Amino acid sequence: MELDLDESSLAIGRIERALSRIEKALTDRANRTPAAVAAPAADQSTLKAEVAAVIGELDLLIAEAKRG
Amino acid sequence: MADVKLTIAGRPYDVHCADGQEAQLIQLASVVDEKVRTMPGGTEVRQLLFAALMLADETQEARSKVEKAEPQSDSLRAAVALAESREAAARDELRDAVAREQAVLRELETVRQAAPAAAASANPSHDRALLQIADRIETLAAKVEQLP
C-alpha cells in the first residue's frame, strides 16, 4: 500500500516525536551523575553509527525529493 | 569557653574548651583513658607515657595508610574524570546528530511543502522510505531511552 500525503505527514510527525524523545533522554542523562550513567563505549559507537546512517538516508531522500 | 571535667587513669582533670566542643573533648579523653587502661603497671606517668606513644604510633600508621591510598584515589579520580569526559563527548556527538537530523527533517518538509502534489504522487517510494526512517528513529529513541 502506498502512502498518501497525510500518511507521509504522519511519518514526519512520528520522526519529530522520536527526535524529541531522544533529546529528552539525552538531557535527562546530562542532568544525572555522569559517573553513574556512563554507557559502554561499544553501545555509544553503535548508536552513533545508527544515527549517522539514518541521517544519511534522510539526506538521500531530500536530494531525491529535490530532483523530483 | 566551656568547662569540662575529664577523668583519665582514674584522675580527674578540669579543662576548658571552646563552646560546643565539649562532647568531642570528652570523647577524645575516653580514647586516651581506654589506652591508658591497657598499659601494664608502673607509675601513672609511665602509663600515660606509653599510652601517648601507642597513640602516636597509631596516628603515624594511619597517616602512612592515607599516603599510600592517595595515589590510588588519584588514579580513580583520573579514571572517573576520563569516563565523564568521554561520556560528555559521546553525548555531545549524539546531540549534534539529533540536531542535524532535525535540520534535515525541516529541509525535507520544506521540499515536500514546495511541491506537495509531486511528493504525494510522483514518488511514493519516498513516502515508504520516510515511513521506514520513522520506524528506525523510533527504535533509536527507545535505545537512547534505555541507556544506563
Backbone of each chain as ProteinMPNN parsed JSONL, in Angstrom:
{"seq_chain_A": "MELDLDESSLAIGRIERALSRIEKALTDRANRTPAAVAAPAADQSTLKAEVAAVIGELDLLIAEAKRG", "coords_chain_A": {"N_chain_A": [[0.845, -1.196, 0.0], [0.568, 2.189, -0.882], [1.733, 5.242, 0.508], [-0.28, 8.1, 1.204], [-0.374, 11.719, 1.034], [-1.157, 12.586, 3.613], [-0.409, 10.436, 5.166], [2.343, 10.507, 4.882], [2.837, 12.862, 6.162], [2.146, 12.074, 8.653], [4.205, 10.264, 9.132], [6.364, 11.999, 9.242], [5.646, 13.423, 11.497], [5.876, 11.383, 13.384], [8.632, 10.98, 13.264], [9.516, 13.449, 14.237], [8.529, 13.38, 16.845], [9.951, 11.199, 17.843], [12.541, 12.19, 17.712], [12.328, 14.22, 19.582], [11.991, 12.663, 21.85], [14.514, 11.466, 21.956], [16.115, 13.704, 22.365], [15.141, 14.509, 24.858], [15.832, 12.312, 26.413], [18.613, 12.448, 26.25], [19.05, 14.885, 27.494], [18.106, 14.306, 30.052], [19.985, 12.37, 30.769], [22.259, 13.945, 30.807], [21.74, 15.475, 33.001], [21.93, 13.745, 35.038], [24.103, 12.047, 37.472], [27.293, 12.015, 36.138], [29.297, 9.897, 36.372], [27.783, 7.771, 37.127], [26.202, 7.19, 34.99], [27.601, 6.393, 32.829], [27.708, 4.946, 29.726], [28.489, 1.837, 28.082], [31.249, 2.028, 25.821], [31.029, 0.715, 23.405], [28.262, 0.493, 23.002], [27.614, 3.167, 22.682], [29.045, 3.79, 20.355], [27.748, 2.169, 18.511], [25.185, 3.262, 18.562], [25.748, 5.848, 17.653], [26.6, 5.254, 15.087], [24.252, 4.229, 14.023], [22.578, 6.461, 14.157], [23.975, 8.155, 12.426], [23.672, 6.715, 10.065], [20.904, 6.853, 9.624], [20.608, 9.596, 9.301], [22.07, 9.919, 6.969], [20.416, 8.559, 5.193], [18.144, 10.151, 5.265], [19.218, 12.452, 4.151], [19.731, 11.532, 1.561], [17.123, 11.048, 0.744], [16.078, 13.631, 0.726], [17.655, 14.781, -1.259], [16.771, 13.302, -3.435], [14.077, 14.035, -3.434], [14.315, 16.714, -4.055], [15.204, 16.557, -6.629], [12.963, 15.667, -7.735]], "CA_chain_A": [[0.0, 0.0, 0.0], [1.376, 3.396, -0.942], [1.314, 6.3, 1.44], [-0.696, 9.366, 0.611], [0.284, 12.871, 1.657], [-1.437, 12.619, 5.043], [0.393, 9.405, 5.837], [3.735, 10.949, 4.946], [2.884, 13.856, 7.237], [2.123, 11.28, 9.894], [5.562, 9.721, 9.305], [7.222, 13.109, 9.685], [5.268, 13.669, 12.893], [6.494, 10.321, 14.213], [10.075, 11.268, 13.338], [9.711, 14.6, 15.135], [8.302, 12.953, 18.242], [11.063, 10.326, 18.246], [13.698, 13.066, 17.942], [12.099, 14.887, 20.87], [12.271, 11.668, 22.905], [15.972, 11.314, 22.047], [16.636, 14.923, 23.004], [14.778, 14.5, 26.286], [16.638, 11.276, 27.076], [19.987, 12.956, 26.357], [19.052, 15.938, 28.527], [17.977, 13.631, 31.356], [21.277, 11.743, 31.081], [23.223, 15.011, 31.132], [21.421, 16.004, 34.328], [22.228, 12.746, 36.068], [25.523, 11.987, 37.842], [27.978, 11.436, 34.978], [29.971, 8.615, 36.593], [26.8, 6.713, 37.316], [25.424, 6.927, 33.783], [28.48, 6.111, 31.703], [27.286, 3.772, 28.961], [29.636, 1.208, 27.442], [31.658, 2.735, 24.609], [30.534, -0.016, 22.233], [26.86, 0.881, 22.816], [27.568, 4.535, 22.162], [29.512, 3.768, 18.969], [26.68, 1.571, 17.701], [24.109, 4.248, 18.456], [26.185, 6.942, 16.785], [26.621, 4.744, 13.712], [22.861, 4.118, 13.569], [22.076, 7.828, 13.922], [24.628, 8.65, 11.207], [23.076, 6.014, 8.919], [19.565, 7.394, 9.381], [20.795, 10.945, 8.749], [22.491, 9.735, 5.579], [19.251, 8.187, 4.379], [17.288, 11.342, 5.126], [19.905, 13.312, 3.178], [19.473, 10.966, 0.23], [15.702, 11.249, 0.454], [15.897, 15.047, 0.385], [18.271, 15.007, -2.568], [15.862, 12.721, -4.448], [12.861, 14.848, -3.474], [14.638, 17.959, -4.755], [15.294, 16.256, -8.063], [11.627, 15.304, -8.192]], "C_chain_A": [[0.878, 1.243, 0.0], [0.835, 4.447, 0.018], [0.754, 7.481, 0.674], [-0.04, 10.482, 1.4], [0.077, 12.897, 3.166], [-0.587, 11.601, 5.794], [1.86, 9.807, 5.916], [3.886, 12.027, 6.029], [2.918, 13.152, 8.592], [3.526, 10.723, 10.188], [6.496, 10.807, 9.812], [6.923, 13.443, 11.144], [5.895, 12.644, 13.824], [7.986, 10.577, 14.376], [10.336, 12.407, 14.321], [9.544, 14.187, 16.6], [9.452, 12.065, 18.74], [12.306, 11.159, 18.537], [13.552, 13.8, 19.277], [12.397, 13.94, 22.019], [13.776, 11.502, 23.09], [16.572, 12.52, 22.762], [16.37, 14.916, 24.5], [15.642, 13.478, 27.04], [18.07, 11.762, 27.273], [20.076, 14.02, 27.434], [18.967, 15.31, 29.913], [19.309, 13.009, 31.76], [22.293, 12.787, 31.493], [22.994, 15.529, 32.543], [21.688, 14.996, 35.442], [23.71, 12.778, 36.41], [26.292, 11.316, 36.723], [28.583, 10.069, 35.228], [28.98, 7.466, 36.669], [26.096, 6.339, 36.017], [26.304, 6.572, 32.582], [28.053, 4.829, 30.998], [28.527, 3.151, 28.325], [29.944, 1.876, 26.109], [31.106, 2.049, 23.364], [29.085, 0.361, 21.928], [26.774, 2.251, 22.172], [27.99, 4.568, 20.701], [28.428, 3.221, 18.057], [25.563, 2.589, 17.476], [24.488, 5.366, 17.492], [26.164, 6.503, 15.327], [25.192, 4.656, 13.166], [22.278, 5.487, 13.26], [22.655, 8.368, 12.62], [24.0, 8.015, 9.97], [21.705, 6.59, 8.578], [19.653, 8.793, 8.775], [21.18, 10.85, 7.273], [21.309, 9.414, 4.677], [18.295, 9.356, 4.199], [17.891, 12.307, 4.111], [19.611, 12.853, 1.755], [18.039, 11.238, -0.207], [15.437, 12.682, 0.016], [16.463, 15.326, -1.003], [17.36, 14.482, -3.671], [14.61, 13.561, -4.579], [13.1, 16.15, -4.232], [14.704, 17.736, -6.266], [13.927, 15.895, -8.634], [11.562, 13.85, -8.51]], "O_chain_A": [[1.82, 1.344, 0.786], [-0.364, 4.514, 0.291], [1.26, 7.827, -0.394], [0.746, 10.235, 2.314], [1.005, 13.191, 3.919], [-0.111, 11.857, 6.9], [2.544, 9.492, 6.889], [4.905, 12.102, 6.716], [3.605, 13.565, 9.526], [3.973, 10.711, 11.335], [7.317, 10.57, 10.698], [7.833, 13.713, 11.928], [6.381, 12.978, 14.905], [8.543, 10.418, 15.463], [11.259, 12.341, 15.133], [10.315, 14.593, 17.469], [9.873, 12.16, 19.893], [13.04, 10.881, 19.485], [14.526, 13.978, 20.009], [12.974, 14.336, 23.032], [14.267, 11.407, 24.215], [17.42, 12.381, 23.643], [17.234, 15.263, 25.305], [16.115, 13.738, 28.146], [18.675, 11.528, 28.32], [21.043, 14.067, 28.195], [19.667, 15.726, 30.836], [19.724, 13.094, 32.916], [23.092, 12.567, 32.404], [23.931, 15.97, 33.208], [21.676, 15.336, 36.625], [24.492, 13.447, 35.735], [25.997, 10.172, 36.376], [28.419, 9.164, 34.41], [29.3, 6.33, 36.318], [25.461, 5.287, 35.94], [25.815, 6.463, 31.458], [28.038, 3.755, 31.601], [29.504, 3.85, 28.057], [29.039, 2.246, 25.36], [30.757, 2.71, 22.386], [28.709, 0.531, 20.768], [25.986, 2.481, 21.255], [27.387, 5.274, 19.892], [28.209, 3.739, 16.962], [25.064, 2.757, 16.363], [23.699, 5.782, 16.644], [25.768, 7.261, 14.442], [24.945, 4.966, 12.0], [21.586, 5.674, 12.259], [21.942, 8.96, 11.809], [23.814, 8.679, 8.951], [21.376, 6.793, 7.41], [18.895, 9.142, 7.87], [20.679, 11.603, 6.439], [21.204, 9.917, 3.558], [17.709, 9.537, 3.132], [17.174, 12.907, 3.31], [19.291, 13.65, 0.872], [17.772, 11.605, -1.352], [14.684, 12.932, -0.925], [15.843, 16.013, -1.815], [17.191, 15.123, -4.708], [14.122, 13.788, -5.687], [12.227, 16.635, -4.952], [14.32, 18.592, -7.063], [13.747, 15.823, -9.849], [10.511, 13.352, -8.914]]}, "seq_chain_B": "MADVKLTIAGRPYDVHCADGQEAQLIQLASVVDEKVRTMPGGTEVRQLLFAALMLADETQEARSKVEKAEPQSDSLRAAVALAESREAAARDELRDAVAREQAVLRELETVRQAAPAAAASANPSHDRALLQIADRIETLAAKVEQLP", "coords_chain_B": {"N_chain_B": [[34.004, 30.178, 76.611], [34.048, 26.736, 77.638], [33.709, 24.718, 80.537], [35.099, 21.604, 81.279], [34.972, 18.451, 82.738], [37.266, 15.933, 83.0], [38.149, 12.468, 83.203], [40.961, 10.622, 83.498], [42.764, 7.713, 83.594], [41.809, 7.311, 86.122], [42.206, 9.719, 87.382], [40.901, 12.953, 87.998], [40.456, 15.711, 85.771], [40.256, 19.185, 85.27], [39.358, 20.968, 82.542], [39.37, 23.429, 79.886], [37.463, 24.34, 77.022], [36.532, 25.372, 73.662], [33.231, 26.66, 73.271], [30.744, 24.277, 72.56], [32.439, 22.276, 71.836], [32.638, 20.401, 73.757], [31.643, 17.727, 73.854], [33.213, 16.469, 71.958], [35.736, 16.724, 73.114], [35.411, 15.21, 75.442], [35.019, 12.736, 74.304], [37.507, 12.297, 73.083], [39.089, 12.205, 75.366], [38.154, 9.877, 76.467], [39.178, 8.043, 74.687], [41.932, 8.266, 75.215], [41.9, 7.521, 77.899], [41.007, 4.904, 77.722], [43.15, 3.78, 76.381], [45.223, 4.143, 78.211], [44.407, 2.438, 80.23], [44.952, -0.006, 79.152], [47.623, -0.258, 79.355], [50.473, -1.849, 80.81], [51.33, -2.243, 84.333], [53.189, -0.026, 86.552], [54.18, 3.41, 87.077], [51.773, 6.116, 87.205], [52.499, 8.166, 85.51], [54.195, 6.824, 83.781], [52.429, 5.043, 82.609], [50.804, 6.853, 81.267], [52.715, 7.874, 79.538], [53.331, 5.626, 77.917], [50.834, 5.215, 76.815], [50.56, 7.558, 75.331], [52.647, 7.157, 73.523], [51.738, 4.873, 72.175], [49.412, 5.857, 71.003], [50.545, 7.793, 69.36], [51.945, 6.146, 67.636], [49.825, 4.783, 66.401], [48.641, 6.919, 65.129], [50.646, 7.625, 63.327], [50.744, 5.339, 61.751], [48.189, 5.34, 60.642], [48.363, 7.679, 59.167], [50.292, 6.948, 57.336], [48.937, 4.971, 55.934], [46.968, 6.505, 54.696], [48.566, 8.074, 53.042], [49.55, 6.115, 51.36], [47.239, 5.352, 50.12], [46.514, 7.542, 48.683], [47.725, 7.863, 46.02], [46.282, 5.838, 44.709], [43.664, 6.758, 44.94], [43.97, 9.025, 43.462], [44.392, 7.929, 40.938], [41.934, 6.709, 40.583], [40.27, 8.94, 40.595], [41.217, 10.172, 38.28], [40.481, 8.264, 36.394], [37.712, 8.34, 36.63], [37.29, 10.969, 35.836], [38.131, 10.812, 33.198], [36.267, 8.995, 32.177], [33.97, 10.497, 32.54], [34.489, 12.607, 30.842], [34.59, 11.324, 28.371], [32.008, 10.365, 28.24], [30.602, 12.767, 28.177], [31.516, 13.777, 25.747], [30.533, 11.859, 23.974], [27.826, 12.198, 24.386], [27.511, 14.801, 23.463], [28.115, 14.389, 20.794], [25.992, 12.739, 20.029], [23.901, 14.496, 20.497], [24.491, 16.503, 18.65], [24.118, 15.009, 16.37], [21.39, 14.512, 16.504], [20.432, 17.119, 16.268], [21.296, 17.671, 13.713], [19.787, 15.848, 12.328], [17.249, 16.822, 12.801], [17.419, 19.228, 11.417], [17.705, 18.291, 8.85], [15.259, 17.083, 8.577], [13.529, 19.273, 8.693], [14.274, 20.483, 6.337], [13.424, 18.569, 4.564], [10.678, 18.705, 4.939], [10.227, 21.269, 3.985], [10.886, 20.965, 1.305], [8.929, 19.144, 0.607], [6.598, 20.583, 1.082], [6.897, 22.524, -0.809], [6.369, 21.273, -3.154], [3.835, 19.734, -2.996], [2.031, 18.075, -4.406], [3.592, 16.65, -6.152], [5.214, 15.304, -4.378], [3.389, 13.71, -3.224], [2.372, 12.063, -5.166], [4.179, 11.523, -7.242], [6.454, 10.265, -6.268], [6.096, 7.741, -4.643], [7.806, 6.005, -3.442], [9.433, 7.546, -1.912], [7.805, 8.187, 0.218], [7.461, 5.721, 1.382], [10.077, 5.255, 2.156], [10.321, 7.271, 4.008], [8.577, 6.433, 5.959], [9.88, 4.108, 6.78], [12.171, 5.246, 7.812], [11.072, 6.64, 9.922], [10.293, 4.488, 11.523], [12.837, 3.488, 12.175], [14.024, 5.624, 13.543], [12.366, 5.787, 15.734], [12.966, 3.367, 16.932], [15.63, 3.909, 17.563], [15.242, 5.975, 19.393], [14.045, 4.58, 21.482], [16.209, 2.978, 22.183], [18.08, 4.897, 23.046], [16.692, 5.887, 25.215], [16.822, 3.727, 26.85], [19.422, 3.562, 27.626], [21.904, 3.031, 30.141]], "CA_chain_B": [[34.736, 28.939, 76.931], [33.275, 25.791, 78.434], [34.485, 23.917, 81.49], [34.817, 20.173, 81.125], [35.669, 17.606, 83.732], [37.665, 14.674, 82.373], [38.8, 11.509, 84.105], [41.876, 9.769, 82.745], [43.508, 6.826, 84.506], [41.267, 7.47, 87.466], [42.462, 11.045, 87.943], [40.051, 13.971, 87.363], [41.124, 16.909, 85.222], [39.356, 20.266, 84.851], [39.941, 21.637, 81.365], [38.472, 24.351, 79.183], [37.469, 24.213, 75.559], [35.589, 26.283, 73.008], [31.832, 26.248, 73.396], [30.28, 23.361, 71.511], [33.397, 21.19, 71.597], [32.719, 19.593, 74.975], [31.425, 16.305, 73.574], [34.411, 15.986, 71.232], [36.83, 16.622, 74.089], [35.119, 14.063, 76.322], [35.222, 11.515, 73.515], [38.959, 12.121, 72.945], [39.603, 11.798, 76.677], [37.806, 8.466, 76.678], [40.137, 7.266, 73.893], [43.187, 8.259, 75.98], [41.669, 6.748, 79.121], [40.945, 3.488, 77.34], [44.509, 3.358, 76.039], [45.995, 4.079, 79.459], [43.978, 1.266, 80.987], [45.513, -1.216, 78.555], [49.064, -0.276, 79.603], [50.827, -2.63, 82.013], [51.565, -1.467, 85.572], [54.143, 1.08, 86.57], [53.616, 4.645, 87.633], [50.738, 6.732, 86.379], [53.181, 8.916, 84.448], [54.702, 5.853, 82.808], [51.259, 4.55, 81.849], [50.411, 7.926, 80.341], [53.761, 7.951, 78.508], [53.15, 4.535, 76.955], [49.575, 5.461, 76.084], [50.848, 8.6, 74.332], [53.47, 6.555, 72.469], [50.884, 3.985, 71.374], [48.514, 6.69, 70.182], [51.372, 8.417, 68.316], [52.23, 5.09, 66.671], [48.59, 4.559, 65.626], [48.456, 8.089, 64.259], [51.617, 7.537, 62.236], [50.322, 4.239, 60.874], [47.009, 5.797, 59.894], [48.819, 8.678, 58.187], [51.003, 6.213, 56.296], [47.907, 4.314, 55.091], [46.336, 7.545, 53.872], [49.517, 8.468, 51.994], [49.613, 5.029, 50.369], [45.965, 5.284, 49.384], [46.315, 8.74, 47.858], [47.934, 7.638, 44.575], [45.173, 5.034, 44.169], [42.469, 7.581, 44.768], [44.249, 9.925, 42.333], [44.142, 7.166, 39.707], [40.479, 6.542, 40.453], [39.697, 10.233, 40.196], [41.566, 10.399, 36.875], [39.659, 7.356, 35.579], [36.338, 8.868, 36.635], [37.281, 12.188, 35.011], [38.224, 10.389, 31.799], [34.968, 8.413, 31.811], [33.0, 11.599, 32.449], [34.763, 13.401, 29.656], [34.159, 10.524, 27.202], [30.547, 10.338, 28.267], [30.129, 14.082, 27.735], [31.806, 13.907, 24.321], [29.593, 10.993, 23.244], [26.508, 12.824, 24.486], [27.52, 15.95, 22.561], [28.046, 13.882, 19.417], [24.609, 12.3, 19.782], [23.045, 15.686, 20.44], [24.749, 17.129, 17.348], [23.497, 14.167, 15.348], [19.944, 14.748, 16.573], [20.188, 18.459, 15.711], [21.47, 17.553, 12.256], [18.637, 15.094, 11.833], [16.094, 17.726, 12.819], [17.603, 20.189, 10.329], [17.414, 17.552, 7.619], [13.814, 16.865, 8.542], [12.903, 20.552, 8.323], [14.541, 20.677, 4.912], [12.545, 17.63, 3.862], [9.323, 19.253, 4.983], [10.214, 22.428, 3.088], [10.843, 20.449, -0.073], [7.633, 18.494, 0.399], [5.553, 21.609, 1.017], [7.08, 23.291, -2.045], [5.745, 20.521, -4.252], [3.067, 18.69, -2.315], [1.404, 17.117, -5.316], [4.631, 15.765, -6.669], [5.649, 14.419, -3.302], [2.34, 12.748, -2.892], [2.016, 11.089, -6.18], [5.221, 11.146, -8.182], [7.478, 9.417, -5.669], [5.596, 7.018, -3.466], [8.915, 5.323, -2.767], [9.928, 8.477, -0.889], [6.942, 8.067, 1.393], [7.782, 4.447, 2.048], [11.381, 5.451, 2.814], [10.07, 8.128, 5.172], [7.949, 5.581, 6.983], [10.935, 3.226, 7.316], [13.057, 6.072, 8.64], [10.335, 6.89, 11.174], [10.432, 3.251, 12.326], [14.205, 3.347, 12.694], [14.3, 6.662, 14.548], [11.639, 5.406, 16.956], [13.778, 2.319, 17.575], [16.793, 4.585, 18.152], [14.785, 6.713, 20.582], [13.869, 3.593, 22.555], [17.543, 2.564, 22.646], [18.683, 6.005, 23.812], [15.983, 5.977, 26.5], [17.184, 2.579, 27.692], [20.838, 3.621, 28.025], [22.001, 3.069, 31.603]], "C_chain_B": [[33.861, 28.038, 77.81], [34.204, 25.022, 79.367], [34.081, 22.457, 81.333], [35.616, 19.405, 82.173], [35.965, 16.256, 83.078], [38.257, 13.747, 83.427], [39.652, 10.577, 83.258], [42.733, 9.004, 83.747], [43.082, 7.06, 85.957], [41.499, 8.846, 88.074], [41.582, 12.086, 87.236], [40.88, 15.171, 86.879], [40.036, 17.931, 84.868], [40.019, 20.993, 83.69], [38.894, 22.547, 80.733], [38.542, 24.054, 77.685], [36.463, 25.206, 74.986], [34.175, 25.741, 73.176], [31.451, 25.338, 72.229], [31.215, 22.193, 71.278], [33.505, 20.244, 72.786], [32.624, 18.094, 74.668], [32.638, 15.695, 72.879], [35.564, 15.771, 72.213], [36.633, 15.407, 75.005], [35.378, 12.749, 75.585], [36.719, 11.233, 73.35], [39.565, 11.637, 74.265], [39.304, 10.317, 76.936], [38.739, 7.559, 75.879], [41.458, 7.142, 74.655], [43.033, 7.364, 77.211], [41.672, 5.252, 78.82], [42.344, 2.944, 77.052], [45.358, 3.194, 77.304], [45.665, 2.802, 80.216], [44.548, -0.034, 80.422], [47.02, -1.32, 78.822], [49.365, -1.091, 80.861], [51.195, -1.703, 83.165], [52.626, -0.394, 85.464], [53.479, 2.318, 87.124], [52.572, 5.191, 86.675], [51.37, 7.482, 85.205], [53.667, 7.975, 83.355], [53.554, 5.298, 81.954], [50.812, 5.594, 80.821], [51.428, 8.042, 79.198], [53.546, 6.874, 77.445], [51.857, 4.705, 76.145], [49.806, 6.489, 74.989], [51.661, 8.024, 73.189], [52.64, 5.648, 71.563], [49.971, 4.791, 70.448], [49.297, 7.361, 69.047], [51.674, 7.397, 67.22], [51.007, 4.833, 65.784], [48.344, 5.715, 64.649], [49.372, 8.0, 63.044], [51.211, 6.457, 61.228], [49.136, 4.655, 60.006], [47.417, 6.79, 58.815], [49.511, 7.978, 57.019], [50.006, 5.531, 55.348], [47.256, 5.32, 54.162], [47.254, 7.921, 52.727], [49.618, 7.399, 50.916], [48.358, 4.993, 49.516], [45.801, 6.458, 48.431], [46.582, 8.524, 46.376], [46.798, 6.841, 43.951], [43.945, 5.89, 43.952], [42.686, 8.598, 43.655], [43.956, 9.214, 41.021], [42.654, 6.995, 39.476], [39.831, 7.832, 39.984], [39.968, 10.505, 38.718], [40.699, 9.529, 35.964], [38.227, 7.864, 35.497], [36.254, 10.095, 35.737], [37.312, 11.834, 33.533], [36.88, 9.838, 31.325], [33.925, 9.517, 31.638], [33.204, 12.384, 31.17], [34.345, 12.651, 28.39], [32.644, 10.496, 27.096], [29.991, 11.658, 27.721], [30.343, 14.241, 26.235], [30.809, 13.088, 23.497], [28.198, 11.618, 23.24], [26.424, 14.01, 23.528], [27.394, 15.488, 21.111], [26.623, 13.45, 19.074], [23.683, 13.5, 19.633], [23.227, 16.401, 19.098], [24.05, 16.35, 16.24], [21.987, 14.389, 15.315], [19.607, 16.098, 15.956], [20.277, 18.414, 14.192], [20.24, 16.867, 11.638], [17.394, 15.995, 11.777], [16.186, 18.745, 11.687], [17.246, 19.537, 8.995], [15.908, 17.374, 7.46], [13.075, 18.146, 8.137], [13.069, 20.803, 6.833], [13.609, 19.799, 4.081], [11.123, 18.168, 3.82], [9.179, 20.433, 4.029], [10.073, 21.964, 1.641], [9.454, 19.876, -0.367], [6.521, 19.526, 0.249], [5.645, 22.419, -0.273], [6.41, 22.58, -3.214], [4.91, 19.386, -3.683], [2.486, 17.643, -3.252], [2.431, 16.111, -5.812], [5.065, 14.765, -5.6], [4.631, 13.344, -3.018], [2.186, 11.666, -3.928], [3.181, 10.613, -7.035], [6.21, 10.149, -7.584], [6.961, 8.699, -4.43], [6.711, 6.296, -2.721], [9.512, 6.221, -1.684], [9.105, 8.333, 0.393], [7.238, 6.773, 2.152], [9.102, 4.58, 2.815], [11.203, 6.268, 4.097], [9.479, 7.309, 6.317], [8.987, 4.652, 7.625], [11.872, 4.011, 8.236], [12.38, 6.378, 9.976], [10.448, 5.679, 12.095], [11.806, 3.197, 12.991], [14.492, 4.399, 13.768], [13.545, 6.355, 15.841], [12.402, 4.301, 17.708], [14.999, 2.93, 18.261], [16.406, 5.312, 19.436], [14.619, 5.745, 21.764], [15.224, 3.155, 23.093], [18.19, 3.642, 23.5], [18.017, 6.1, 25.181], [16.385, 4.845, 27.449], [18.641, 2.561, 28.094], [20.92, 3.717, 29.541], [22.339, 4.46, 32.12]], "O_chain_B": [[33.051, 28.511, 78.607], [35.345, 24.719, 79.017], [32.899, 22.119, 81.264], [36.783, 19.696, 82.436], [35.058, 15.535, 82.661], [38.803, 14.207, 84.43], [39.142, 9.84, 82.414], [43.348, 9.593, 84.635], [43.895, 7.011, 86.881], [41.029, 9.111, 89.18], [41.521, 12.103, 86.006], [41.861, 15.571, 87.505], [39.027, 17.59, 84.25], [41.101, 21.562, 83.834], [37.7, 22.444, 81.013], [39.555, 23.58, 77.171], [35.66, 25.797, 75.708], [33.955, 24.53, 73.218], [31.791, 25.598, 71.075], [30.851, 21.226, 70.609], [34.379, 19.377, 72.811], [33.422, 17.297, 75.16], [33.038, 14.567, 73.166], [36.272, 14.766, 72.149], [37.58, 14.677, 75.299], [35.884, 11.785, 76.159], [37.155, 10.087, 73.46], [40.44, 10.771, 74.277], [40.103, 9.606, 77.545], [39.061, 6.453, 76.313], [42.036, 6.058, 74.737], [43.911, 6.56, 77.526], [42.252, 4.45, 79.552], [42.683, 1.818, 77.418], [46.111, 2.23, 77.442], [46.552, 2.161, 80.779], [44.62, -1.042, 81.125], [47.626, -2.356, 78.546], [48.626, -1.038, 81.844], [51.351, -0.498, 82.968], [52.916, 0.086, 84.368], [52.339, 2.269, 87.587], [52.49, 4.795, 85.512], [50.873, 7.451, 84.079], [53.568, 8.277, 82.166], [53.692, 5.111, 80.745], [50.489, 5.272, 79.678], [51.06, 8.276, 78.046], [53.572, 7.149, 76.246], [51.8, 4.384, 74.958], [49.324, 6.336, 73.867], [51.419, 8.344, 72.026], [52.809, 5.649, 70.343], [49.785, 4.455, 69.278], [48.8, 7.488, 67.928], [51.665, 7.724, 66.034], [51.135, 4.684, 64.569], [47.907, 5.518, 63.515], [48.966, 8.252, 61.91], [51.321, 6.645, 60.016], [49.084, 4.366, 58.81], [46.898, 6.761, 57.699], [49.34, 8.362, 55.862], [50.198, 5.511, 54.132], [47.018, 5.033, 52.989], [46.813, 8.074, 51.588], [49.751, 7.701, 49.73], [48.406, 4.647, 48.335], [45.031, 6.376, 47.473], [45.778, 8.942, 45.542], [46.387, 7.11, 42.823], [43.266, 5.782, 42.931], [41.738, 8.998, 42.979], [43.361, 9.787, 40.108], [42.162, 7.113, 38.354], [38.968, 7.833, 39.106], [39.102, 10.992, 37.992], [40.24, 9.973, 34.912], [37.604, 7.828, 34.436], [35.299, 10.262, 34.979], [36.63, 12.452, 32.715], [36.411, 10.157, 30.232], [33.108, 9.48, 30.718], [32.25, 12.778, 30.499], [33.817, 13.248, 27.452], [32.077, 10.591, 26.008], [29.054, 11.676, 26.923], [29.482, 14.766, 25.529], [30.306, 13.545, 22.47], [27.485, 11.577, 22.237], [25.408, 14.21, 22.863], [26.681, 16.09, 20.308], [26.11, 13.743, 17.994], [22.804, 13.527, 18.771], [22.258, 16.846, 18.484], [23.476, 16.922, 15.313], [21.38, 14.448, 14.246], [18.632, 16.225, 15.216], [19.472, 19.016, 13.481], [19.741, 17.26, 10.584], [16.603, 15.934, 10.836], [15.18, 19.092, 11.069], [16.589, 20.131, 8.14], [15.36, 17.496, 6.365], [12.129, 18.112, 7.35], [12.152, 21.266, 6.155], [13.081, 20.216, 3.05], [10.449, 18.094, 2.792], [8.16, 20.587, 3.356], [9.268, 22.485, 0.869], [8.887, 20.093, -1.438], [5.625, 19.382, -0.582], [4.646, 22.931, -0.777], [5.939, 23.222, -4.152], [5.238, 18.214, -3.866], [2.456, 16.457, -2.923], [2.181, 14.908, -5.882], [5.255, 13.577, -5.859], [4.962, 12.225, -2.626], [1.907, 10.509, -3.615], [3.2, 9.473, -7.501], [6.743, 9.294, -8.292], [7.348, 9.02, -3.307], [6.592, 6.009, -1.53], [10.027, 5.74, -0.675], [9.642, 8.355, 1.5], [7.26, 6.739, 3.382], [9.242, 4.102, 3.941], [11.835, 6.003, 5.12], [9.842, 7.479, 7.481], [8.982, 4.434, 8.836], [12.305, 3.523, 9.281], [13.025, 6.378, 11.025], [10.671, 5.823, 13.297], [11.934, 2.909, 14.181], [15.126, 4.101, 14.781], [14.045, 6.638, 16.929], [12.474, 4.299, 18.936], [15.365, 2.544, 19.371], [17.13, 5.277, 20.431], [15.003, 6.053, 22.892], [15.39, 2.978, 24.3], [18.775, 3.353, 24.544], [18.681, 6.36, 26.184], [16.304, 4.976, 28.67], [19.075, 1.663, 28.816], [20.107, 4.4, 30.165], [22.456, 4.657, 33.33]]}, "name": "protein", "num_of_chains": 2, "seq": "MELDLDESSLAIGRIERALSRIEKALTDRANRTPAAVAAPAADQSTLKAEVAAVIGELDLLIAEAKRGMADVKLTIAGRPYDVHCADGQEAQLIQLASVVDEKVRTMPGGTEVRQLLFAALMLADETQEARSKVEKAEPQSDSLRAAVALAESREAAARDELRDAVAREQAVLRELETVRQAAPAAAASANPSHDRALLQIADRIETLAAKVEQLP"}
